[in-house]
Amino acid sequence: MRQFVSLIAVVFMMVPALAQQKPTVRAITAFVRLDRAQYQREVRDTLAFLRRAKAAFEQRGYQVESVRMTTQPFPDLVRGLKHDEALAFLLSYDELAQQEGFDTSLGPAMLSDADDPGMAKLLAEALASAKVLEGSIIIAAGDGIHWKAISAAADVIKYLEAHSPHSQGNFNFAATAMLPPLAPFYPGSYHTGAGHRFAIGLESANVVAEAFASVSGFDGAAQELTTRLGRFAQDIQSAAQTIAAQTGWSYAGLDLSPAPLKDVSIGAAIEKLTHARFGSSGTMSAVAAITAALKAIPVKQAGYSGLMLPILEDSLLAQRWSEGAISIDALLAYSAVCGTGLDTVPLPGEITREQLGRMLADVASLARKWNKPLSARLLPVAGKKPGERTEFDDPFLVNSALQPLP
């Protein structure tokens, strides 16, 4: 009997800890402006800051998944170099990032339609051979939709489909629309300023799941999530502000998007609330509830700070995609009230540049209409047809069956 009582006591002691499981810090992202003549020293200095910040969060009990470094848009970084010289420099920078253990974004190849589309081709070549580099193209901003950039982005996607192992290079490329600078999440992260700033991105689908498991329906779901995630967000912001004061780096904000990772599933969290398969009626309401909860958290917000639905980074979403419960049109519809657009969406290799361009145009049009950040990370697989499965070997990706094109 005494052993039974002791066991009950242990269980009750464990419940609060389980109920307050912390989110993971997906990314501590530093924004830097590198000088090609001394970039190795500047990288080392930035890494010293990032590792100090990582240690500070770990001391508070947060797991830190990655440290990241976003440079100025790479056309500035390679200005004056011939094509082959520029490519060699970018690949040497990729080798440095691999050796030192940090992720890095080169920023956008094109910020506007006035930019040289040749830079998009250079980015495609670099991403096809690199292991760590990530980059983007901006397809819509305050000046409108960038139609030439949309065409260039479609070309990049088809190039990476054909020239990277398992067509996996597109995992490191995004077309972004209305995304502000200083976003910590990749691949769309960029900045155009002086650097010496940092932002934080979360992996907090677990907190969403716990919040929704504790309510009986939609009523009160958003408030419960705001309370639970807000507690951690304020603690993380306090740590970031302390780091800023101690180091002289400027804190740019926290991207509250509850990023999933495989079995830490935002899709499963939504099903806890709706008690129905993702994609069924009620999914839109759950998506809206999460977005409302995030916007209500009183911290300095950065980046998307909206619901992410990355199909191949979430085990349940990948399953529902295989089942045909989710479609391109559904993801765009959910993006109208939340989200990040079309993220890690697997596509058959037969998709054309024109079809990709129309998908990108839809994302750009939606982002412009509602003045909200969206992106497209589309993953067509060379030689694969509808009904076949992807064969990605990236540790962040789940494989899924390909669906017919809309």
N, C-alpha and C positions, 0 to 999 in steps of 0.2 A: 504493500500500500504506500509506504514511504517513497519507494522508487517511482511509483505512478504519479504521486503528487509532485515529486521533483521534476519528472518529465513534463508535466503540465506547466510548471513554473518556467522551465526552459522555453517551451513553446510560446508562452505569453511574452517572455523577454525578447524572443526573436521577431514577433509580429511588428513592433514599431520599426525595427531596423529594415524589415522587408518592405514595410509600407512607405519608407522614406529612402528607397534605393536612389542613389544619385545618378544624374545623367553623366554620360561621358563627354569630355571635351574633345570633339572631333578634330578641331583644328585651332592652333594658335598661329595666326597668319601675320607676318611682318611685311610691310610695304616699303620697298627700298628703291632707290634710284642709283643703279650701278654705273660706274665709270669703267669702260672696257680696259683701260690701262692699269687699273688696280682692283678689279672686281674680286679677285681671290681674297684679298685682305678684307674688303668690305663684306664679303660673304662670311668670313670667319668672325668678324665683329658682330654681325647680325645673329649668327648662330649662338654666340655667347649670350646675347640677350634672350633668344628663344629658349635656350636650355635653362636659363635662370627662371624665366616665366613658367616653363613646364614644371620645374621643381617646386615653385611656389604653389601651383595648383595641386600638385601631388601631395604636398604637405597638408592641404585642406581636405584630402581624401578623394580627389577627383582623378580618375584615370584620364590620361592625355594620349590620344591616339596618334596625332601627327603634329609636327611643326612644319610651317610652310613659309615660303618666301615669294612674294609677288613683285616682279620687277616693273619698271616703266614699260609701256608698249614696246615690243622688241624691235619694230622698225627704227625707233630712236637708238636702241642699243647697238644695232649693227650698221647704223648710218655710215656711209663712206666705204663700206666693204663690197667687194664683188660677190656675186651669188655664191660661188663655191667657198669663198672665205667666210661669208656670213654663216653658211650651213655648218662649216667646220667649227666656227666659234660656238654656235648653239649646241652642237653635239659635245664639245669639250665642257661646256657648262653643265650639260646633262650628266656627264661622267663625274664631275665634281659633286653634283647633288646626290648621286648614287653613293659615292665614297663617304660623304658626310652625313647621309641619312636624313635628308629633308626633301619635301615635295616643293615643286616650284612652278609657278605660272608665268608665262611670258607676256601675259596681257593680250589685248586684241591685235590681230594683224591689220584690221580695218576698223577705225572708229567712226568713219563716215563714208558716204559714197564718193567723196572727193579723193579718198586714199587710193594708193596703188594696189590693184588686185594682184600684182606680182608678189606682194608680201604674203598674201593668202597661200599662194603656191609654195613659197618658201616655208611657211608654217607647216603645210601638209607634208613636205619632204622631211622636215625636222621631226615631226611627231611620228612619222612612219618608222623612223630608225631609233628614236630615243626610248628610254625606259621610264623616265620620270617627268619630262617636260609636259606641260599642259598649256593650252592656249584657246583663243576664242575669236569671234568676229561679232561686232555689234550690228544687228540688223534693224534696230529701231531705237530712237532716242528722242529727245525733245524737239529735234528738227524734223521729225517725221520718220516714215519707213524708208529704209535704205535698200532699194531694189537691186542695185549692183552688188551690194554686200551679200544679199540673199543668194544671188547667183554664184558668187564666189564661195559662200559657205557650202552650197550644194556640191560644188566641185571638190572642195576639201573632203567632204563626207565620202564621195565616190572614190577619191584617190586613196583614202585611208582604208576603205573597204577592200580595195584591190591590192594594196601594198603593205599591209601590216598583218602579222600572224593572227590567224583566226578572225581577221577583220577587226581586231580589238583596239586599234589605234583611235577609233572614234570615242572610246571611253574617256579619252583625254582632250576632247574637243567639244566646244559648245558654241551655238549661236545664241546670243543674248539680246534681249529687248527690254529697254527701260530699266536696266539694272544700274543702280548708282555705283560709283567707285567705292573702294574700301570694303567690298564684300569678302568675307573670309572663306566662303565655300568655292571649290573648284568645279569645273574648269573656267568659270566665267569671271573669276576674280581679276580686278585690274585697278590701277590708279594712274593719275596723270600729274600728280604733284611732286613735292620734294622728297617724300618718303619719311622714314623715321616714325612710322605710325604702326599700330597693330590692332587687330580685331579678333574676336573669338566666335567660333561656330560650335554648336552643340549636337550631340547625338542623344536624343532624349525621347525616342519612341517608347521606351520603357516607362517613363513618367506619365505619358499620355495613357498607356495601357492601365497603369495603376489607378489613375484618376477616373477613367471610365468604368473600371471594375467596381468602383466604390459608389456609383450612382445607379439608379434604377431606370433612367431614361434620359431623354434630351434635356428635360427641365433640370437646371443646375449643373449640367455637364461642363459648360464653358467656365462657369465660376469656379468649379472644383479644379479644373486644369490651371486656371489663372493662379489660384492659391498655391497649388503644389509646385508648379514650375516656377512661379514667381519667387518663391522662397529660395530656390537654388539660383535663379537668375540674379537676384540681388546680392547673394553671397559671392557669385562669380564676378559680378561687376565690382564689388568691393575689393576683391583680390586684384582685379585688373587695374583699378585706380591706384592701389598701393604700389603695384609694379611700375606703373607710369611715374609715380612720384619719386620712386627710388632710382629709376634708370634714365629719366628724361625722354623716354619714348612716349608719344601721344596715343591715348586710348581712343580708338575710333568707334567702338560699340560692339554689341553682341547680336549675332544673328540667331534668333530664337527658333528658327525652323527645326522641328523635331525630326532630324534625319534618322532614318532607320539603318540597320545593318543586318541583313540576312534574317536570322530568327528574332532579332530585336525589331519587331515588325510594326510599322504604322498601320498596315492593312489589318493585322490582327487586332490592334487597339480599336480601330473603327468598328470592326465586327463585334467587339465586346459591347459597344454602345448601341449598335443597330440590331443586334441579335439576328443578323441576316448576312448573306454572302455579300462581299464587297462588290459593288456594282448594282446591287438591288436598290429599290426605293428606300430612301433614308440615308443613302451614302452622301448625297449632296448636303443634307442637313448636318451630318457629322463633320464633313469637311468645313462647312461654314462655322460650326461651333468651335473647331480647333483654331481657325483663323481669328475669330473674335476673341478667343482666350489669349492668343499670343499678342494681339494688338493692345490688349488691356494691361499687360504687364509693364509696370512703371520703371523701365530701365532704358538706357541709351541703345536704341535698336539700329542695326546695320544690315546691309544686304537684302535678302529676300524677306526674312522674318515672316514666313508663311508656310503653309503645309507643303511638304515635299512628298511626291508619289513616284519615286524612282523604281520602275518596274523590276529591273534586274538587280537591284541592291536590296530587295525585300523578298524574303522567301514566300510569303503568302501572296503578295502581289504578282510575283512570277507565276505562281500556281494558278491564280485567277486569270492571268493573261493566257496561259496555256489552255484553260478551260473555255476561253472566249467570253468571259464575264466582263472584261474591260476592253475598250476600243480607243482608237485615236480620238474619235469625236467625244467620247465620254471624258477622257482626260482633259480635253480642251474645255468642255463644259465645267468640270470641277475647277479648272484654272480661273474661271470667271469669278469664283468666290474665294479662291485661296491661291495657293500653289506656285509651282515653279515651271509650269508648262509641260513639255514632253521630255521626260527624263529617263535615260537608259532604256529606250523603247527598242526592242528587237524587230528587225524588218527583213523580209526576204531579199536576197541579192538582186532579184530582177527589178527592183525599184529603180526608176530612172531619175536623172538629175531634175527633170521637169516636175516629177511627182514630189521629190524632196523639196524643191523650191516652193511648191504650193503649200506643203506642210509648214515650212519655215515662215511663209507669208501669213498663214493663219495665226501662228504664234505672235508674229510682229503686230498684226492687226489687232489682236485681242489685247496685247500689252498697251498699244497706243490708245485704244478705245477707253480702257479703264485706268490708264496711267499707273501701271503696276509692273514690277519686274517679273519677267518670265524668261525661260530659256528652252532650248531644244538640244538634247543630246540623243541623236538618232544612231542606231547601231545596225545598219544593213550588213548581212553576212554573205560574202561572195560564194556563189554556188549552192546556197541553201534555198529551198523552196518552202511554201506554206505546208505545215504539218511536220516538217523536220525540226530538230532541236539545235540550238546553238551549242558551240563547243568552246566557250570562253574558259580561260584558265586563270583569270585574275582573281585574287583572293576576296575582292569586294563584290564579285558578280555571281549571281545565281543563273543557271541555264534554264531555258524555257523553250516551249514549242513556238514556232513562227506561225503567225496568223495571216490570212489573205490580206492583201492591200485593200484599203477602203476604195 
